[in-house]
């Protein structure tokens, strides 16, 4: 199955399957999980990236464990809306996943998601730099996934 538009997600995935949000970084993959009604995104975990086969093995284990019906990948557009090397890397990751498993994948604009999460952690939670580093990736994934869930529930 190729990547699909967010509007097609409800037709491609039956509730009560969950959605798994991913914030792909060069060193980590932040993960967040939706509830079965697609209303709330919750941070799940952060995978330290090694090589694709190892990362994919962990990702597929989580997909199976949590009965995930689709992936939501944050797409890191440039601020002007253009696509740079990070977008290309995210699209390549999606194609590599699709080569191993037939699973709907949706892209969600993630501009400023990490910055928003870091600002929240500093301003609202007064967390230490070390603590922020431990949670920022999975919180950014939850921010990305929640953005898509909110969009879907407004339609």
Protein Blocks (a to p, Z undefined) as FASTA:
>chain_A
ZZddfklmmmmpccfbdcddddddfkbccdddddfkopaccdfbdcddfbfklmmmmmmm
mmmmnopabdcddddddfkopacfklmmmmmmmmmmmmmoccddddddfehklmmmmmmm
mmmnopafklmmmmmmmmmmmmmmmmmmmmmmmZZ
